[in-house]
Amino acid sequence: MRIAVMPNSDKEMAIENAQRIIKILSEYDTCFSMPADFSSEINAKNVSFYSNHSETVANSDIVIAIGGDGTIIHIAKHAAEYDKPILGVNCGRVGFVANLEPAQLDLLPNLLNENYTIDERMLFEVDLERAGNHETLYALNDVTVTRGSLSTMVELDVLLNGEFINSYRADGIIIATPTGSTAYSLSAGGPVIEPHMKCILLTPICPHSLFSRSVLFSDDSQVSICHHEGYIRELYATIDGIRSYKLEIGDQVTIKRSLQTVRFIKLTNKNFYRILSDKLNERRH
């Protein structure tokens, strides 16, 4: 079996845990793939190095991502592209999408005899239309459309399956997957949704209305967001809190369920709501 080991290069603990993972699994008939960035830090004969994340994932059977939620989400989208199962090891502050903590690495040999379950999560396919050009992106957590540098509310139109349904005056709008319901949407007052459910969640950010609440759409819906007529200030669309794109008047962001899914490996069987409670308590303290 070949396992892709992909730590966050900015986190010293992530690299240390990558070394621990390789040491633990090297006792079995296992080899590893890693990005070439780590060739000077990982000294093992059974590790092959590849030029980028895509090649590393493509040349593996299982992916282990080591870092915080941002790292795991980024690598999970590569795993989805090549239909590889992924295990998240938390080296961040919260780790909602991680299944293992560093203290639980003794469970890793269960990967080799397939003694684990798969938690399948939906992805968004995002069509970004800017100046008449289309770009397709993918989101595991959420897509946000928000104001620029000015501290003013935005005015946004929302369309469902191409038909106008509402205008929002707010700081922005979050469109979240069930996985992303515990991220920015939760902070904005949105509901918690079990991650295996199939739906699309819209949550306005600080809406200028007493009656603007989160809305759930079915997973076969297509949600579009664009400038409200007459609104001329800049907007930004942000994918999974990582990449932002400036939107001009006439541009549009359209979100729908992707045919790709992320297959997260679960080596522990902790209840989702127990995990949520534990993580939020850890953050509070």
MARMITI-685020 format. One record per residue (C-alpha): residue number from 1; residue in one letter; x, y, z. Coordinates in nm, 3 decimals, m for minus. Layout:
! MARMITI-685020
<bami->NUM | numar->a | X->X | Y->Y | Z->Z> .
...
***
This chain:
! MARMITI-685020
<bami->1 | numar->m | X->0.000 | Y->0.000 | Z->0.000> .
<bami->2 | numar->r | X->0.120 | Y->0.351 | Z->m0.083> .
<bami->3 | numar->i | X->0.014 | Y->0.631 | Z->0.151> .
<bami->4 | numar->a | X->0.040 | Y->1.002 | Z->0.074> .
<bami->5 | numar->v | X->0.160 | Y->1.189 | Z->0.384> .
<bami->6 | numar->m | X->0.087 | Y->1.560 | Z->0.351> .
<bami->7 | numar->p | X->0.168 | Y->1.790 | Z->0.646> .
<bami->8 | numar->n | X->0.127 | Y->2.165 | Z->0.667> .
<bami->9 | numar->s | X->0.480 | Y->2.296 | Z->0.608> .
<bami->10 | numar->d | X->0.414 | Y->2.598 | Z->0.831> .
<bami->11 | numar->k | X->0.341 | Y->2.389 | Z->1.139> .
<bami->12 | numar->e | X->0.641 | Y->2.232 | Z->1.311> .
<bami->13 | numar->m | X->0.419 | Y->1.981 | Z->1.493> .
<bami->14 | numar->a | X->0.267 | Y->1.872 | Z->1.161> .
<bami->15 | numar->i | X->0.609 | Y->1.779 | Z->1.023> .
<bami->16 | numar->e | X->0.702 | Y->1.599 | Z->1.347> .
<bami->17 | numar->n | X->0.380 | Y->1.400 | Z->1.329> .
<bami->18 | numar->a | X->0.444 | Y->1.317 | Z->0.964> .
<bami->19 | numar->q | X->0.776 | Y->1.164 | Z->1.073> .
<bami->20 | numar->r | X->0.595 | Y->0.969 | Z->1.347> .
<bami->21 | numar->i | X->0.335 | Y->0.841 | Z->1.099> .
<bami->22 | numar->i | X->0.601 | Y->0.720 | Z->0.858> .
<bami->23 | numar->k | X->0.789 | Y->0.549 | Z->1.142> .
<bami->24 | numar->i | X->0.475 | Y->0.371 | Z->1.272> .
<bami->25 | numar->l | X->0.356 | Y->0.249 | Z->0.931> .
<bami->26 | numar->s | X->0.704 | Y->0.158 | Z->0.804> .
<bami->27 | numar->e | X->0.687 | Y->m0.147 | Z->1.031> .
<bami->28 | numar->y | X->0.438 | Y->m0.286 | Z->0.780> .
<bami->29 | numar->d | X->0.457 | Y->m0.341 | Z->0.405> .
<bami->30 | numar->t | X->0.401 | Y->0.026 | Z->0.329> .
<bami->31 | numar->c | X->0.556 | Y->0.297 | Z->0.114> .
<bami->32 | numar->f | X->0.486 | Y->0.667 | Z->0.105> .
<bami->33 | numar->s | X->0.437 | Y->0.964 | Z->m0.125> .
<bami->34 | numar->m | X->0.515 | Y->1.321 | Z->m0.025> .
<bami->35 | numar->p | X->0.550 | Y->1.661 | Z->m0.194> .
<bami->36 | numar->a | X->0.909 | Y->1.743 | Z->m0.287> .
<bami->37 | numar->d | X->0.908 | Y->2.038 | Z->m0.043> .
<bami->38 | numar->f | X->0.972 | Y->1.789 | Z->0.238> .
<bami->39 | numar->s | X->1.263 | Y->1.601 | Z->0.080> .
<bami->40 | numar->s | X->1.517 | Y->1.773 | Z->0.306> .
<bami->41 | numar->e | X->1.321 | Y->1.697 | Z->0.624> .
<bami->42 | numar->i | X->1.211 | Y->1.339 | Z->0.564> .
<bami->43 | numar->n | X->1.494 | Y->1.088 | Z->0.540> .
<bami->44 | numar->a | X->1.345 | Y->0.746 | Z->0.465> .
<bami->45 | numar->k | X->1.414 | Y->0.501 | Z->0.181> .
<bami->46 | numar->n | X->1.048 | Y->0.411 | Z->0.135> .
<bami->47 | numar->v | X->0.935 | Y->0.768 | Z->0.057> .
<bami->48 | numar->s | X->0.892 | Y->0.894 | Z->m0.302> .
<bami->49 | numar->f | X->0.873 | Y->1.267 | Z->m0.363> .
<bami->50 | numar->y | X->0.653 | Y->1.437 | Z->m0.624> .
<bami->51 | numar->s | X->0.655 | Y->1.789 | Z->m0.762> .
<bami->52 | numar->n | X->0.312 | Y->1.898 | Z->m0.640> .
<bami->53 | numar->h | X->0.007 | Y->1.801 | Z->m0.434> .
<bami->54 | numar->s | X->m0.187 | Y->1.659 | Z->m0.728> .
<bami->55 | numar->e | X->0.092 | Y->1.420 | Z->m0.829> .
<bami->56 | numar->t | X->0.144 | Y->1.316 | Z->m0.467> .
<bami->57 | numar->v | X->m0.224 | Y->1.227 | Z->m0.424> .
<bami->58 | numar->a | X->m0.253 | Y->1.060 | Z->m0.765> .
<bami->59 | numar->n | X->0.037 | Y->0.827 | Z->m0.676> .
<bami->60 | numar->s | X->m0.121 | Y->0.691 | Z->m0.358> .
<bami->61 | numar->d | X->m0.395 | Y->0.461 | Z->m0.230> .
<bami->62 | numar->i | X->m0.477 | Y->0.660 | Z->0.085> .
<bami->63 | numar->v | X->m0.409 | Y->1.023 | Z->0.181> .
<bami->64 | numar->i | X->m0.316 | Y->1.144 | Z->0.532> .
<bami->65 | numar->a | X->m0.343 | Y->1.522 | Z->0.577> .
<bami->66 | numar->i | X->m0.176 | Y->1.668 | Z->0.887> .
<bami->67 | numar->g | X->m0.261 | Y->2.017 | Z->1.007> .
<bami->68 | numar->g | X->m0.560 | Y->2.234 | Z->1.086> .
<bami->69 | numar->d | X->m0.895 | Y->2.241 | Z->0.910> .
<bami->70 | numar->g | X->m0.761 | Y->2.465 | Z->0.632> .
<bami->71 | numar->t | X->m0.486 | Y->2.217 | Z->0.545> .
<bami->72 | numar->i | X->m0.718 | Y->1.917 | Z->0.552> .
<bami->73 | numar->i | X->m0.984 | Y->2.091 | Z->0.342> .
<bami->74 | numar->h | X->m0.728 | Y->2.197 | Z->0.081> .
<bami->75 | numar->i | X->m0.585 | Y->1.846 | Z->0.047> .
<bami->76 | numar->a | X->m0.931 | Y->1.686 | Z->0.061> .
<bami->77 | numar->k | X->m1.022 | Y->1.855 | Z->m0.267> .
<bami->78 | numar->h | X->m0.719 | Y->1.693 | Z->m0.433> .
<bami->79 | numar->a | X->m0.826 | Y->1.360 | Z->m0.281> .
<bami->80 | numar->a | X->m1.177 | Y->1.405 | Z->m0.423> .
<bami->81 | numar->e | X->m1.037 | Y->1.476 | Z->m0.769> .
<bami->82 | numar->y | X->m0.859 | Y->1.138 | Z->m0.772> .
<bami->83 | numar->d | X->m1.125 | Y->0.955 | Z->m0.565> .
<bami->84 | numar->k | X->m0.882 | Y->0.874 | Z->m0.282> .
<bami->85 | numar->p | X->m0.996 | Y->0.832 | Z->0.079> .
<bami->86 | numar->i | X->m0.841 | Y->1.081 | Z->0.320> .
<bami->87 | numar->l | X->m0.761 | Y->1.077 | Z->0.691> .
<bami->88 | numar->g | X->m0.723 | Y->1.407 | Z->0.874> .
<bami->89 | numar->v | X->m0.481 | Y->1.434 | Z->1.168> .
<bami->90 | numar->n | X->m0.536 | Y->1.747 | Z->1.374> .
<bami->91 | numar->c | X->m0.242 | Y->1.978 | Z->1.439> .
<bami->92 | numar->g | X->m0.452 | Y->2.292 | Z->1.444> .
<bami->93 | numar->r | X->m0.664 | Y->2.477 | Z->1.699> .
<bami->94 | numar->v | X->m1.001 | Y->2.306 | Z->1.644> .
<bami->95 | numar->g | X->m0.993 | Y->2.034 | Z->1.379> .
<bami->96 | numar->f | X->m1.361 | Y->1.979 | Z->1.297> .
<bami->97 | numar->v | X->m1.275 | Y->1.775 | Z->0.986> .
<bami->98 | numar->a | X->m0.991 | Y->1.576 | Z->1.146> .
<bami->99 | numar->n | X->m1.062 | Y->1.227 | Z->1.278> .
<bami->100 | numar->l | X->m0.740 | Y->1.169 | Z->1.474> .
<bami->101 | numar->e | X->m0.550 | Y->1.367 | Z->1.732> .
<bami->102 | numar->p | X->m0.169 | Y->1.319 | Z->1.757> .
<bami->103 | numar->a | X->m0.221 | Y->1.111 | Z->2.075> .
<bami->104 | numar->q | X->m0.424 | Y->0.859 | Z->1.871> .
<bami->105 | numar->l | X->m0.163 | Y->0.769 | Z->1.607> .
<bami->106 | numar->d | X->m0.142 | Y->0.417 | Z->1.749> .
<bami->107 | numar->l | X->m0.468 | Y->0.351 | Z->1.557> .
<bami->108 | numar->l | X->m0.295 | Y->0.398 | Z->1.220> .
<bami->109 | numar->p | X->m0.224 | Y->0.027 | Z->1.155> .
<bami->110 | numar->n | X->m0.601 | Y->m0.016 | Z->1.114> .
<bami->111 | numar->l | X->m0.560 | Y->0.155 | Z->0.778> .
<bami->112 | numar->l | X->m0.371 | Y->m0.142 | Z->0.642> .
<bami->113 | numar->n | X->m0.638 | Y->m0.402 | Z->0.714> .
<bami->114 | numar->e | X->m0.919 | Y->m0.160 | Z->0.618> .
<bami->115 | numar->n | X->m1.053 | Y->m0.158 | Z->0.972> .
<bami->116 | numar->y | X->m1.222 | Y->0.180 | Z->0.929> .
<bami->117 | numar->t | X->m1.541 | Y->0.339 | Z->0.800> .
<bami->118 | numar->i | X->m1.591 | Y->0.600 | Z->0.530> .
<bami->119 | numar->d | X->m1.773 | Y->0.928 | Z->0.593> .
<bami->120 | numar->e | X->m1.874 | Y->1.067 | Z->0.254> .
<bami->121 | numar->r | X->m1.914 | Y->1.445 | Z->0.234> .
<bami->122 | numar->m | X->m2.061 | Y->1.658 | Z->m0.043> .
<bami->123 | numar->l | X->m1.863 | Y->1.921 | Z->m0.232> .
<bami->124 | numar->f | X->m1.981 | Y->2.236 | Z->m0.405> .
<bami->125 | numar->e | X->m1.906 | Y->2.302 | Z->m0.768> .
<bami->126 | numar->v | X->m1.872 | Y->2.678 | Z->m0.802> .
<bami->127 | numar->d | X->m1.913 | Y->2.853 | Z->m1.136> .
<bami->128 | numar->l | X->m1.747 | Y->3.192 | Z->m1.113> .
<bami->129 | numar->e | X->m1.860 | Y->3.418 | Z->m1.397> .
<bami->130 | numar->r | X->m1.642 | Y->3.728 | Z->m1.425> .
<bami->131 | numar->a | X->m1.638 | Y->3.963 | Z->m1.724> .
<bami->132 | numar->g | X->m1.808 | Y->3.693 | Z->m1.931> .
<bami->133 | numar->n | X->m1.546 | Y->3.428 | Z->m1.849> .
<bami->134 | numar->h | X->m1.626 | Y->3.116 | Z->m1.645> .
<bami->135 | numar->e | X->m1.402 | Y->2.943 | Z->m1.393> .
<bami->136 | numar->t | X->m1.498 | Y->2.623 | Z->m1.210> .
<bami->137 | numar->l | X->m1.386 | Y->2.585 | Z->m0.848> .
<bami->138 | numar->y | X->m1.470 | Y->2.346 | Z->m0.564> .
<bami->139 | numar->a | X->m1.562 | Y->2.411 | Z->m0.201> .
<bami->140 | numar->l | X->m1.587 | Y->2.168 | Z->0.090> .
<bami->141 | numar->n | X->m1.691 | Y->2.422 | Z->0.356> .
<bami->142 | numar->d | X->m1.846 | Y->2.731 | Z->0.204> .
<bami->143 | numar->v | X->m1.860 | Y->3.012 | Z->m0.047> .
<bami->144 | numar->t | X->m1.897 | Y->3.367 | Z->0.086> .
<bami->145 | numar->v | X->m1.984 | Y->3.684 | Z->m0.101> .
<bami->146 | numar->t | X->m1.894 | Y->3.989 | Z->0.107> .
<bami->147 | numar->r | X->m1.808 | Y->4.357 | Z->0.092> .
<bami->148 | numar->g | X->m1.464 | Y->4.494 | Z->0.014> .
<bami->149 | numar->s | X->m1.258 | Y->4.724 | Z->0.232> .
<bami->150 | numar->l | X->m1.540 | Y->4.971 | Z->0.311> .
<bami->151 | numar->s | X->m1.743 | Y->4.912 | Z->0.628> .
<bami->152 | numar->t | X->m2.076 | Y->4.929 | Z->0.451> .
<bami->153 | numar->m | X->m2.349 | Y->4.676 | Z->0.390> .
<bami->154 | numar->v | X->m2.373 | Y->4.502 | Z->0.055> .
<bami->155 | numar->e | X->m2.688 | Y->4.454 | Z->m0.151> .
<bami->156 | numar->l | X->m2.712 | Y->4.110 | Z->m0.306> .
<bami->157 | numar->d | X->m2.966 | Y->3.926 | Z->m0.519> .
<bami->158 | numar->v | X->m3.012 | Y->3.551 | Z->m0.473> .
<bami->159 | numar->l | X->m3.150 | Y->3.329 | Z->m0.748> .
<bami->160 | numar->l | X->m3.268 | Y->2.971 | Z->m0.704> .
<bami->161 | numar->n | X->m3.246 | Y->2.757 | Z->m1.019> .
<bami->162 | numar->g | X->m3.221 | Y->3.078 | Z->m1.221> .
<bami->163 | numar->e | X->m3.526 | Y->3.244 | Z->m1.065> .
<bami->164 | numar->f | X->m3.498 | Y->3.549 | Z->m0.837> .
<bami->165 | numar->i | X->m3.606 | Y->3.472 | Z->m0.478> .
<bami->166 | numar->n | X->m3.474 | Y->3.750 | Z->m0.253> .
<bami->167 | numar->s | X->m3.251 | Y->4.053 | Z->m0.205> .
<bami->168 | numar->y | X->m3.032 | Y->4.088 | Z->0.104> .
<bami->169 | numar->r | X->m2.885 | Y->4.398 | Z->0.268> .
<bami->170 | numar->a | X->m2.615 | Y->4.255 | Z->0.492> .
<bami->171 | numar->d | X->m2.241 | Y->4.226 | Z->0.545> .
<bami->172 | numar->g | X->m2.254 | Y->3.933 | Z->0.303> .
<bami->173 | numar->i | X->m2.395 | Y->3.587 | Z->0.237> .
<bami->174 | numar->i | X->m2.254 | Y->3.243 | Z->0.319> .
<bami->175 | numar->i | X->m2.349 | Y->2.938 | Z->0.114> .
<bami->176 | numar->a | X->m2.234 | Y->2.634 | Z->0.313> .
<bami->177 | numar->t | X->m2.225 | Y->2.258 | Z->0.279> .
<bami->178 | numar->p | X->m2.331 | Y->2.049 | Z->0.580> .
<bami->179 | numar->t | X->m1.958 | Y->2.016 | Z->0.658> .
<bami->180 | numar->g | X->m1.927 | Y->2.395 | Z->0.649> .
<bami->181 | numar->s | X->m2.225 | Y->2.447 | Z->0.879> .
<bami->182 | numar->t | X->m1.985 | Y->2.435 | Z->1.177> .
<bami->183 | numar->a | X->m1.752 | Y->2.697 | Z->1.025> .
<bami->184 | numar->y | X->m1.828 | Y->3.061 | Z->0.933> .
<bami->185 | numar->s | X->m2.202 | Y->2.995 | Z->0.904> .
<bami->186 | numar->l | X->m2.217 | Y->2.882 | Z->1.268> .
<bami->187 | numar->s | X->m2.046 | Y->3.205 | Z->1.379> .
<bami->188 | numar->a | X->m2.305 | Y->3.401 | Z->1.177> .
<bami->189 | numar->g | X->m2.593 | Y->3.229 | Z->1.361> .
<bami->190 | numar->g | X->m2.660 | Y->2.944 | Z->1.120> .
<bami->191 | numar->p | X->m2.774 | Y->2.594 | Z->1.225> .
<bami->192 | numar->v | X->m2.554 | Y->2.290 | Z->1.277> .
<bami->193 | numar->i | X->m2.620 | Y->2.022 | Z->1.013> .
<bami->194 | numar->e | X->m2.500 | Y->1.663 | Z->1.032> .
<bami->195 | numar->p | X->m2.218 | Y->1.636 | Z->0.777> .
<bami->196 | numar->h | X->m2.356 | Y->1.330 | Z->0.595> .
<bami->197 | numar->m | X->m2.679 | Y->1.513 | Z->0.504> .
<bami->198 | numar->k | X->m2.729 | Y->1.645 | Z->0.150> .
<bami->199 | numar->c | X->m2.845 | Y->2.007 | Z->0.139> .
<bami->200 | numar->i | X->m2.733 | Y->2.364 | Z->0.069> .
<bami->201 | numar->l | X->m2.736 | Y->2.620 | Z->0.351> .
<bami->202 | numar->l | X->m2.768 | Y->2.997 | Z->0.298> .
<bami->203 | numar->t | X->m2.683 | Y->3.219 | Z->0.595> .
<bami->204 | numar->p | X->m2.683 | Y->3.602 | Z->0.573> .
<bami->205 | numar->i | X->m2.406 | Y->3.780 | Z->0.765> .
<bami->206 | numar->c | X->m2.542 | Y->4.052 | Z->0.997> .
<bami->207 | numar->p | X->m2.853 | Y->4.118 | Z->0.785> .
<bami->208 | numar->h | X->m3.026 | Y->4.456 | Z->0.810> .
<bami->209 | numar->s | X->m3.362 | Y->4.290 | Z->0.878> .
<bami->210 | numar->l | X->m3.550 | Y->4.130 | Z->1.165> .
<bami->211 | numar->f | X->m3.668 | Y->3.849 | Z->0.941> .
<bami->212 | numar->s | X->m3.358 | Y->3.734 | Z->0.748> .
<bami->213 | numar->r | X->m3.271 | Y->3.387 | Z->0.871> .
<bami->214 | numar->s | X->m3.078 | Y->3.089 | Z->0.740> .
<bami->215 | numar->v | X->m3.247 | Y->2.896 | Z->0.460> .
<bami->216 | numar->l | X->m3.198 | Y->2.532 | Z->0.356> .
<bami->217 | numar->f | X->m3.225 | Y->2.422 | Z->m0.006> .
<bami->218 | numar->s | X->m3.232 | Y->2.069 | Z->m0.144> .
<bami->219 | numar->d | X->m2.902 | Y->1.930 | Z->m0.274> .
<bami->220 | numar->d | X->m3.025 | Y->1.936 | Z->m0.636> .
<bami->221 | numar->s | X->m3.069 | Y->2.315 | Z->m0.619> .
<bami->222 | numar->q | X->m2.856 | Y->2.575 | Z->m0.792> .
<bami->223 | numar->v | X->m2.800 | Y->2.898 | Z->m0.598> .
<bami->224 | numar->s | X->m2.667 | Y->3.212 | Z->m0.766> .
<bami->225 | numar->i | X->m2.553 | Y->3.542 | Z->m0.610> .
<bami->226 | numar->c | X->m2.494 | Y->3.872 | Z->m0.788> .
<bami->227 | numar->h | X->m2.498 | Y->4.250 | Z->m0.736> .
<bami->228 | numar->h | X->m2.840 | Y->4.399 | Z->m0.663> .
<bami->229 | numar->e | X->m2.946 | Y->4.647 | Z->m0.932> .
<bami->230 | numar->g | X->m2.795 | Y->4.985 | Z->m0.853> .
<bami->231 | numar->y | X->m2.531 | Y->4.851 | Z->m0.610> .
<bami->232 | numar->i | X->m2.196 | Y->4.961 | Z->m0.749> .
<bami->233 | numar->r | X->m1.942 | Y->4.891 | Z->m0.472> .
<bami->234 | numar->e | X->m1.690 | Y->4.608 | Z->m0.492> .
<bami->235 | numar->l | X->m1.771 | Y->4.254 | Z->m0.379> .
<bami->236 | numar->y | X->m1.550 | Y->3.953 | Z->m0.313> .
<bami->237 | numar->a | X->m1.628 | Y->3.584 | Z->m0.347> .
<bami->238 | numar->t | X->m1.418 | Y->3.365 | Z->m0.117> .
<bami->239 | numar->i | X->m1.387 | Y->2.987 | Z->m0.151> .
<bami->240 | numar->d | X->m1.333 | Y->2.790 | Z->0.172> .
<bami->241 | numar->g | X->m1.184 | Y->3.098 | Z->0.336> .
<bami->242 | numar->i | X->m0.869 | Y->3.064 | Z->0.124> .
<bami->243 | numar->r | X->m0.904 | Y->3.211 | Z->m0.225> .
<bami->244 | numar->s | X->m1.083 | Y->3.541 | Z->m0.295> .
<bami->245 | numar->y | X->m1.205 | Y->3.683 | Z->m0.627> .
<bami->246 | numar->k | X->m1.319 | Y->4.039 | Z->m0.693> .
<bami->247 | numar->l | X->m1.666 | Y->4.065 | Z->m0.848> .
<bami->248 | numar->e | X->m1.764 | Y->4.351 | Z->m1.077> .
<bami->249 | numar->i | X->m2.116 | Y->4.453 | Z->m1.176> .
<bami->250 | numar->g | X->m2.263 | Y->4.180 | Z->m1.398> .
<bami->251 | numar->d | X->m2.050 | Y->3.903 | Z->m1.245> .
<bami->252 | numar->q | X->m2.224 | Y->3.608 | Z->m1.081> .
<bami->253 | numar->v | X->m2.139 | Y->3.319 | Z->m0.849> .
<bami->254 | numar->t | X->m2.338 | Y->2.998 | Z->m0.900> .
<bami->255 | numar->i | X->m2.316 | Y->2.710 | Z->m0.652> .
<bami->256 | numar->k | X->m2.443 | Y->2.354 | Z->m0.691> .
<bami->257 | numar->r | X->m2.363 | Y->2.008 | Z->m0.558> .
<bami->258 | numar->s | X->m2.061 | Y->1.852 | Z->m0.726> .
<bami->259 | numar->l | X->m2.059 | Y->1.499 | Z->m0.859> .
<bami->260 | numar->q | X->m1.728 | Y->1.461 | Z->m0.674> .
<bami->261 | numar->t | X->m1.738 | Y->1.376 | Z->m0.304> .
<bami->262 | numar->v | X->m1.476 | Y->1.365 | Z->m0.029> .
<bami->263 | numar->r | X->m1.436 | Y->1.026 | Z->0.140> .
<bami->264 | numar->f | X->m1.308 | Y->1.088 | Z->0.492> .
<bami->265 | numar->i | X->m1.161 | Y->0.789 | Z->0.678> .
<bami->266 | numar->k | X->m1.292 | Y->0.736 | Z->1.032> .
<bami->267 | numar->l | X->m1.070 | Y->0.531 | Z->1.261> .
<bami->268 | numar->t | X->m1.275 | Y->0.638 | Z->1.563> .
<bami->269 | numar->n | X->m1.652 | Y->0.617 | Z->1.598> .
<bami->270 | numar->k | X->m1.721 | Y->0.923 | Z->1.810> .
<bami->271 | numar->n | X->m2.070 | Y->1.071 | Z->1.770> .
<bami->272 | numar->f | X->m2.072 | Y->1.389 | Z->1.558> .
<bami->273 | numar->y | X->m2.252 | Y->1.594 | Z->1.823> .
<bami->274 | numar->r | X->m2.011 | Y->1.474 | Z->2.091> .
<bami->275 | numar->i | X->m1.719 | Y->1.583 | Z->1.872> .
<bami->276 | numar->l | X->m1.888 | Y->1.919 | Z->1.813> .
<bami->277 | numar->s | X->m1.944 | Y->1.972 | Z->2.185> .
<bami->278 | numar->d | X->m1.586 | Y->1.874 | Z->2.271> .
<bami->279 | numar->k | X->m1.433 | Y->2.099 | Z->2.005> .
<bami->280 | numar->l | X->m1.642 | Y->2.401 | Z->2.099> .
<bami->281 | numar->n | X->m1.559 | Y->2.349 | Z->2.467> .
<bami->282 | numar->e | X->m1.189 | Y->2.331 | Z->2.381> .
<bami->283 | numar->r | X->m1.218 | Y->2.660 | Z->2.189> .
<bami->284 | numar->r | X->m1.399 | Y->2.826 | Z->2.481> .
<bami->285 | numar->h | X->m1.125 | Y->2.729 | Z->2.728> .
***
